[in-house]
Amino acid sequence: MKLVGMVSLGCPKNLVDSENVLGLLASKGYVITSSLEEAEIIIINTCGFIRPAVQEALDEILQCVELKKSGKCRHLIVMGCLTQRYGVAELTEKIPEVDLWLGVNTPHKVLDYLYKAYHQEKISKAPDDSPRLLTTPPFTAYLKIAEGCSHSCAYCLIPSLRGRLKSRPLDEIWHEASTLVASGVKELILVAQDTGAYGKDLAGNLSLAVVLKELARIPDLQWIRILYLNPSSITPELIDTIQHEPKICRYLDIPIQHASSKVLRKMGRKGDAAEYLELIASLRSQIPGLVLRTTLMTGFPGEDEQAFQELLEFVKKAQFDRLGVFPYYHEEGTRSYREKETVSFFEKRRRRREILKLQRSISRRKNEAAVGKNLCVLIEKKLGESVFAGRSYREAPDIDPKIIVKGEGLRPGNFINVTIGHAYTFDLTGTIER
């Protein structure tokens, strides 16, 4: 019996890759363990997108190197964006204790290595339909519909790490979704580097809206959630589909990055504050109850005080329901790396704090408006005696706040109607609707 431990770092898209590796190994007789100390084989799926992610990956690898020296680990495998970014030769020189370095989209190379390590017969052909072992709660799963990105944002490494957009065939998506739902999944979360661009590289009239309509036909599926929509990919067809299909959560994650036209042009992005505000108003008028989340960046080269004030004013006017802010990282390999940094380390973070302070007041008002409303809540876990944490359509897992529910006889995976009683800056509390 060979025990395998997996560490998955980075975004949900990486998590899907990790689950595919685990599923493939489990189907070949390997036993998955949550204890790295007990694992004979440790696999780390890394992110290498920005500096903190690189450091997190290196720290994790070095911790597992210590397990290899003193514990039961015999094989340490590192895969993903870190290897794709820096290359096997450089990483091997720095950390020779790692037995195998792999880039992205390489699950079967893990299996091939282990066959060789244990003197087993190597499979001549990788199976076409690799199984998948979920690490999320059994009622929620991420569904990757495409890989790569064909945009050329100046600050982004994704196209060089993951390649250009490559949409999955619709029948493949349908089959995986149906299999997940048959196993008990009730919420599917659609992800890709550029979810809204789905189908642009495929023959025929395929689009994200077509995928949504097909998935909505799966009988026992209750929620379909969409993450990571470029503003330019929001079409009338997509809006119409969200309007008329009740299974699609009225929740859109639209990373806008900035509002100053000067900064956006330097970033290689389209639009400006006026266009974005018009889009937001249009979406809210056409999709009642819509929750909007965005991601912003502070300190991009050329973001002077005027540009930052434009961004701050935009946040005041847009009134996003959810908002994340990240300081700009000057990453080697990006086009923006050729630009001189114009904002200091401390100023980037000061600007970030100012936006988050503003957003806290907006979030508090948004939450207070929810008091007295009835929401359908998916129970996720028990917190204490008759106290549970859950989410409505308004919250995505891991990145958004929770709804704390008081009630008897609840179980994770239940959908229940909850009356919101109190609002806090982020979380809501409620009781079961009678």
Residue pairs with C-beta under 8 A, 6 or more apart in sequence:
1 31
2 29
2 30
2 31
2 40
2 41
2 114
2 118
3 30
3 31
3 32
3 33
3 38
3 39
3 40
3 41
3 72
4 22
4 25
4 30
4 31
4 32
4 33
4 39
4 40
4 41
4 42
4 43
5 32
5 33
5 34
5 35
5 36
5 38
5 39
5 41
5 42
5 43
6 18
6 21
6 22
6 32
6 42
6 43
6 44
6 45
6 135
7 36
7 42
7 43
7 44
7 45
7 60
7 64
8 14
8 15
8 17
8 18
8 45
8 135
9 44
9 45
9 46
9 47
9 53
9 56
9 57
9 60
9 80
10 45
10 46
10 47
10 49
10 53
10 80
10 81
11 47
11 191
12 142
12 189
12 191
12 227
12 398
13 142
13 144
13 191
13 192
13 193
14 45
14 47
14 80
14 81
15 135
15 136
15 142
16 132
16 142
16 143
16 144
16 191
17 45
17 80
17 104
17 105
17 107
18 43
18 45
18 135
19 132
19 133
19 134
19 135
20 107
20 130
20 132
21 43
21 45
21 79
21 107
21 110
22 32
22 132
22 133
22 135
23 130
23 131
23 132
23 133
24 107
24 108
24 110
24 111
24 127
24 130
24 131
25 32
25 110
25 111
25 114
26 32
26 131
26 133
27 130
27 131
28 111
30 41
30 114
32 133
33 39
36 42
36 64
36 67
36 73
37 67
37 71
37 72
38 72
39 67
39 72
39 73
40 72
40 73
40 74
40 75
41 73
41 74
41 75
41 77
41 114
42 64
42 67
42 68
42 73
42 75
42 76
42 77
43 77
43 78
43 79
43 110
44 57
44 60
44 61
44 64
44 76
44 77
44 78
44 79
44 80
45 79
45 80
46 53
46 57
46 60
46 61
46 78
46 79
46 80
46 81
46 82
46 83
47 53
47 54
47 56
47 57
47 80
47 81
47 82
48 54
48 57
48 80
48 81
48 82
48 83
48 84
48 85
48 86
48 157
48 161
49 81
49 157
49 158
49 161
50 326
50 329
50 331
51 329
51 331
52 329
53 81
54 82
54 85
57 78
57 80
57 82
58 82
58 95
61 76
61 78
61 95
61 98
62 95
64 73
64 76
65 76
65 95
65 97
65 98
67 73
68 74
68 76
68 97
69 97
75 99
75 100
75 113
75 114
75 117
76 97
76 98
76 99
76 100
77 98
77 99
77 100
77 102
77 110
77 113
78 91
78 98
78 100
78 101
78 102
79 101
79 102
79 103
79 104
79 106
79 110
80 102
80 103
80 104
81 103
81 104
81 161
81 162
82 91
83 91
83 101
83 102
83 103
84 103
84 104
84 161
84 162
85 157
85 160
85 161
85 333
88 101
91 98
91 101
92 98
92 101
99 113
99 117
100 109
100 110
100 113
102 109
102 110
104 161
104 162
105 147
107 130
108 126
108 130
111 123
111 126
112 122
112 123
114 120
115 121
115 122
115 123
116 122
129 175
132 176
132 180
134 141
134 180
134 183
134 185
136 142
136 397
137 380
137 381
137 412
137 413
138 183
138 184
138 185
138 413
139 184
139 185
139 186
139 187
139 378
139 412
139 413
140 185
140 186
140 187
140 189
140 378
140 397
141 180
141 185
141 187
141 188
141 189
142 188
142 189
142 191
143 173
143 176
143 177
143 180
143 188
143 189
143 190
143 191
144 168
144 191
144 192
145 167
145 168
145 173
145 190
145 191
145 192
145 195
145 198
145 208
145 211
146 165
146 166
146 167
146 168
146 192
146 193
146 194
146 195
146 197
146 198
147 162
147 163
147 165
147 166
147 168
147 192
147 193
148 158
148 159
148 162
148 163
148 164
148 165
148 166
148 193
149 156
149 158
149 159
149 162
149 164
149 165
149 193
149 194
149 197
150 159
150 164
150 165
150 194
150 197
150 200
150 201
151 159
151 194
151 230
151 268
152 159
152 268
152 335
153 257
153 267
153 268
153 269
154 266
154 267
154 268
154 334
154 335
154 336
154 339
155 267
155 297
155 300
155 328
155 329
155 331
155 334
155 335
155 336
156 334
157 331
157 333
157 334
158 193
160 333
162 193
164 201
165 193
165 194
165 197
165 200
165 201
166 201
167 197
167 198
167 199
167 200
167 201
167 202
167 206
169 202
170 206
170 210
170 211
170 214
173 211
173 214
173 215
174 214
174 215
177 188
177 215
177 218
177 221
178 218
180 188
181 188
181 218
181 220
181 221
182 220
184 413
185 221
186 220
186 221
186 222
186 223
186 378
186 413
186 415
187 222
187 223
187 224
187 225
187 378
188 215
188 221
188 223
188 224
188 225
189 225
189 226
189 227
189 396
189 397
190 208
190 211
190 212
190 224
190 225
190 226
190 227
191 227
191 228
192 198
192 228
193 228
194 228
194 230
194 233
195 208
195 226
195 227
195 228
195 229
195 233
196 208
196 228
196 229
196 230
196 232
196 233
196 234
196 238
197 230
197 233
198 206
198 207
198 208
198 211
199 205
199 206
199 207
199 208
199 210
199 211
207 235
207 237
207 238
208 226
208 233
208 238
209 235
209 237
209 238
209 240
209 241
212 224
212 226
212 238
212 241
212 242
212 245
212 248
213 241
213 245
215 221
215 224
215 247
216 224
216 245
216 247
216 248
221 247
222 247
222 415
223 247
223 249
223 378
223 393
224 245
224 247
224 248
224 249
225 248
225 249
225 251
225 393
225 396
226 248
226 249
226 251
226 252
226 253
227 253
227 396
228 253
228 255
229 252
229 253
229 254
229 255
230 254
230 255
231 254
231 256
231 270
231 271
231 275
231 276
231 279
232 270
232 271
234 252
234 254
234 279
234 283
239 283
239 286
239 287
241 248
242 248
242 250
242 287
243 286
243 287
249 393
250 287
250 288
250 289
250 290
250 291
250 393
251 290
251 291
251 293
251 393
251 394
251 395
251 396
252 283
252 290
252 291
252 292
252 293
253 293
253 294
253 295
253 322
253 396
254 292
254 293
254 294
255 294
255 295
256 271
256 276
256 294
256 295
256 296
257 264
257 267
257 269
257 295
257 296
257 297
258 264
258 267
258 269
258 296
258 297
258 300
258 303
258 307
258 311
259 272
259 273
259 276
259 310
259 311
259 313
259 314
259 315
260 272
260 273
260 303
260 306
260 307
260 308
260 310
260 311
261 271
261 272
261 273
262 302
262 307
263 300
263 302
263 303
263 307
263 311
264 270
264 271
264 272
266 300
266 301
266 302
266 336
266 339
267 297
267 300
267 336
268 335
273 310
273 313
273 314
273 317
276 314
276 318
277 314
277 317
277 318
280 292
280 318
283 290
283 292
284 290
284 292
291 321
291 322
291 393
291 394
292 318
292 320
292 321
292 322
293 320
293 321
293 322
293 323
293 324
293 396
293 399
293 400
294 318
294 320
294 322
294 323
294 324
295 323
295 324
295 325
295 326
296 311
296 315
296 323
296 324
296 325
296 326
296 355
297 325
297 326
297 327
297 328
298 308
298 311
298 325
298 326
298 327
298 328
298 343
298 348
298 349
298 351
298 352
298 355
299 327
299 328
299 341
299 343
299 347
299 348
299 351
300 328
300 336
300 343
301 328
301 336
301 339
301 340
301 341
301 342
301 343
302 339
302 342
303 311
303 328
303 342
303 343
304 342
308 351
311 355
312 354
312 355
312 358
315 323
315 355
315 358
315 359
315 362
316 358
319 362
319 366
320 359
320 362
321 363
321 366
321 394
322 363
322 399
322 400
323 355
323 356
323 359
323 362
323 363
324 399
325 352
325 355
325 356
325 359
326 352
327 345
327 348
327 349
327 352
328 336
328 343
328 348
330 336
330 337
330 341
331 337
343 351
360 425
363 425
363 426
364 423
364 424
364 425
367 423
367 424
367 425
367 426
367 427
367 428
368 423
370 394
370 420
370 423
370 428
371 420
371 421
371 422
371 423
371 428
372 419
372 420
373 419
373 420
374 417
374 418
374 419
374 420
374 433
375 392
375 393
375 394
375 403
375 417
375 418
375 420
375 430
376 392
376 393
376 415
376 416
376 417
376 418
377 390
377 391
377 392
377 403
377 405
377 415
377 416
377 417
377 418
377 430
378 390
378 391
378 392
378 413
378 414
378 415
379 388
379 389
379 390
379 405
379 410
379 411
379 412
379 413
379 414
379 415
379 416
380 388
380 389
380 390
380 391
380 397
380 402
380 412
381 388
381 389
381 412
382 388
382 410
382 412
383 389
383 404
386 406
386 407
386 408
387 404
387 405
387 406
388 404
388 405
388 406
388 407
388 410
388 412
389 402
389 403
389 404
389 405
390 402
390 403
390 405
390 416
390 418
391 397
391 400
391 402
391 403
392 403
392 418
394 400
395 401
395 402
395 403
401 426
401 427
401 428
402 427
402 428
403 418
403 420
403 427
403 428
403 429
403 430
404 427
404 428
404 429
404 430
405 416
405 418
405 429
405 430
405 431
405 432
406 429
406 430
406 431
406 432
407 416
407 431
407 432
410 416
410 432
416 432
416 433
417 432
417 433
418 430
418 431
418 432
418 433
419 430
419 431
419 432
419 433
420 428
420 429
420 430
421 429
421 430
421 431
422 428
422 429
422 430
